[in-house]
Amino acid sequence: MKSRRTEKPNTSFPYKNFLSTPSPEKKPEKVEGLMKIISIWLPARLPRAKALGY
């Protein structure tokens, strides 16, 4: 079993690294996932986003 000390860095580091240096070429899956979340979350929070096309 992995200890929590090793699990926390593994789950937090990719997220921080992605925010600091996004690389669509290396991680297209995460980019597509973020685009899906943004496309669903933005219209819910900002109805005007649908009219603008964002």
QUIFENRA-V58872 format. One record per residue. N is the residue number from 1. OMEGA is omega in degrees with one decimal (* if undefined). D_FIRST is the distance of its C-alpha to the first C-alpha in Angstrom with 1 decimal. Layout:
n=N omega=OMEGA d_first=D_FIRST
n=N omega=OMEGA d_first=D_FIRST
This chain:
n=1 omega=178.0 d_first=0.0
n=2 omega=178.2 d_first=3.8
n=3 omega=179.9 d_first=6.4
n=4 omega=-179.1 d_first=9.4
n=5 omega=-179.4 d_first=11.5
n=6 omega=-177.9 d_first=10.4
n=7 omega=-177.1 d_first=10.4
n=8 omega=179.1 d_first=13.9
n=9 omega=-178.1 d_first=15.7
n=10 omega=-177.2 d_first=14.6
n=11 omega=-176.1 d_first=16.0
n=12 omega=-175.3 d_first=19.0
n=13 omega=179.9 d_first=20.1
n=14 omega=-178.6 d_first=21.2
n=15 omega=179.5 d_first=23.0
n=16 omega=-179.6 d_first=24.8
n=17 omega=-179.2 d_first=25.6
n=18 omega=-179.9 d_first=26.9
n=19 omega=-176.9 d_first=29.2
n=20 omega=-178.2 d_first=30.5
n=21 omega=178.9 d_first=31.1
n=22 omega=179.3 d_first=31.1
n=23 omega=-178.5 d_first=31.4
n=24 omega=-177.2 d_first=32.4
n=25 omega=-177.2 d_first=32.7
n=26 omega=-176.4 d_first=29.1
n=27 omega=-179.6 d_first=27.5
n=28 omega=-178.1 d_first=30.0
n=29 omega=-179.3 d_first=27.5
n=30 omega=179.7 d_first=26.7
n=31 omega=179.0 d_first=30.5
n=32 omega=178.6 d_first=31.4
n=33 omega=178.5 d_first=28.9
n=34 omega=180.0 d_first=30.4
n=35 omega=178.4 d_first=33.9
n=36 omega=179.9 d_first=33.2
n=37 omega=-179.5 d_first=31.9
n=38 omega=-177.3 d_first=34.9
n=39 omega=179.2 d_first=37.4
n=40 omega=-174.4 d_first=36.3
n=41 omega=-177.3 d_first=35.8
n=42 omega=-179.8 d_first=38.9
n=43 omega=179.8 d_first=41.5
n=44 omega=-179.3 d_first=40.0
n=45 omega=-177.6 d_first=40.5
n=46 omega=-179.9 d_first=43.6
n=47 omega=-179.4 d_first=45.9
n=48 omega=-178.8 d_first=48.1
n=49 omega=179.7 d_first=45.5
n=50 omega=-178.8 d_first=46.3
n=51 omega=-178.9 d_first=50.0
n=52 omega=179.9 d_first=49.2
n=53 omega=177.7 d_first=47.0
n=54 omega=* d_first=43.8
